[in-house]
Amino acid sequence: MADRDGSSEGNGGIAWMARKLLFTVNSPLGYCVALTRNRWREIVRYKHPALAGRHGEVRHCVEDPSVIRASVKDSEVHLHYRTSDRGYLCVVVGADDSDQRFVITAYYTKDLKQGQELWTK
């Protein structure tokens, strides 16, 4: 059977998935966080265009945040904050499973949202 890129199952599928990823990094909480190219396109085109060209800052915020808080609405959603020239960059991370998570959205904010503090620098 062929994968979407035309290669056979196995390593070809991994290569195809790697091309779709903008990055995968480890959070200080010990899980891996992924951001796909499609998700990034959605964030900067429709939700938060101020982040265009700043995916490196988003990556850095997940890897080395100032603080991580659990969302008040869903404790499995974690908000990674890092100070920036615009106040704070917040990267919202959701769970696929306990070891693999993904970027839901990212945005600049002046204030940290309420929620249980999970980690601080």
C-alpha positions in Angstrom: 0.0 0.0 0.0 1.3 3.5 -0.8 1.4 6.5 1.6 0.2 9.9 0.5 3.6 10.8 -0.9 3.6 7.7 -3.1 6.1 5.7 -1.1 5.4 2.3 0.4 4.4 1.9 4.1 7.1 2.3 6.7 9.8 4.9 6.5 8.1 6.8 3.7 5.2 7.6 6.0 7.6 9.0 8.6 9.2 11.2 5.9 5.9 12.5 4.8 4.9 13.3 8.3 8.2 15.1 9.0 7.6 17.4 6.0 4.2 18.3 7.5 5.8 19.3 10.9 7.1 22.7 11.5 8.7 21.5 14.8 8.6 19.1 17.7 10.1 20.1 21.0 10.2 19.0 24.6 8.3 21.0 27.2 9.8 21.3 30.7 6.9 19.2 31.8 8.5 16.2 30.0 6.2 15.8 27.0 6.8 16.4 23.3 4.9 19.2 21.6 4.3 19.3 17.8 3.3 22.1 15.5 2.2 21.3 11.9 2.6 23.6 9.0 -1.1 23.5 8.4 -1.9 24.5 11.9 0.6 27.3 11.8 -0.9 28.6 8.6 -4.3 28.7 10.3 -3.0 30.6 13.3 -1.2 33.3 11.3 -3.8 33.7 8.5 -7.0 33.7 10.4 -6.5 34.0 14.2 -3.3 35.9 15.1 -1.5 37.4 12.1 0.8 39.4 14.4 2.7 36.1 14.8 3.6 35.7 11.1 7.3 34.9 10.7 7.6 34.2 14.5 7.4 30.5 14.7 10.9 30.4 16.2 9.5 32.5 19.2 6.6 30.0 19.5 9.1 27.1 19.6 11.3 28.8 22.1 8.2 29.6 24.3 7.4 25.9 24.5 11.0 24.8 25.1 11.9 27.5 27.6 8.8 29.2 29.1 8.7 31.6 32.0 5.6 29.8 33.4 3.2 27.0 32.5 -0.4 27.1 33.7 -3.3 24.7 33.3 -6.3 26.1 31.6 -9.2 26.8 34.0 -11.7 25.3 31.5 -9.6 22.1 30.7 -6.7 21.0 32.9 -5.3 18.9 30.0 -4.7 22.2 28.1 -1.5 23.9 29.1 -0.7 27.6 28.6 3.1 28.2 28.1 4.0 31.9 28.7 7.2 33.7 27.9 7.9 37.4 28.2 8.1 39.3 24.9 8.3 42.9 23.6 4.5 42.8 23.5 3.9 41.6 27.0 3.7 37.8 26.9 3.6 35.2 24.2 1.2 32.5 25.1 1.3 29.1 23.4 -1.7 26.9 24.1 -0.9 23.2 24.1 -3.5 20.4 24.0 -3.1 16.6 24.5 -3.3 13.8 22.0 -2.0 11.5 24.8 0.2 11.9 27.8 3.5 11.9 25.9 2.5 13.7 22.7 0.8 17.1 22.6 0.2 19.8 19.9 0.0 23.5 19.6 -3.7 24.6 19.5 -2.9 28.3 19.1 -0.5 31.1 20.1 -1.0 34.8 20.7 0.4 37.9 22.4 -1.2 39.0 25.7 -0.6 41.6 28.4 -1.8 39.3 31.2 -1.4 35.7 32.3 -4.7 33.8 32.5 -5.8 32.3 35.8 -5.1 28.6 36.3 -3.0 26.2 38.3 0.7 26.9 38.0 2.3 23.7 36.8 5.9 25.0 36.3 7.9 28.1 36.8 11.4 29.2 35.8 
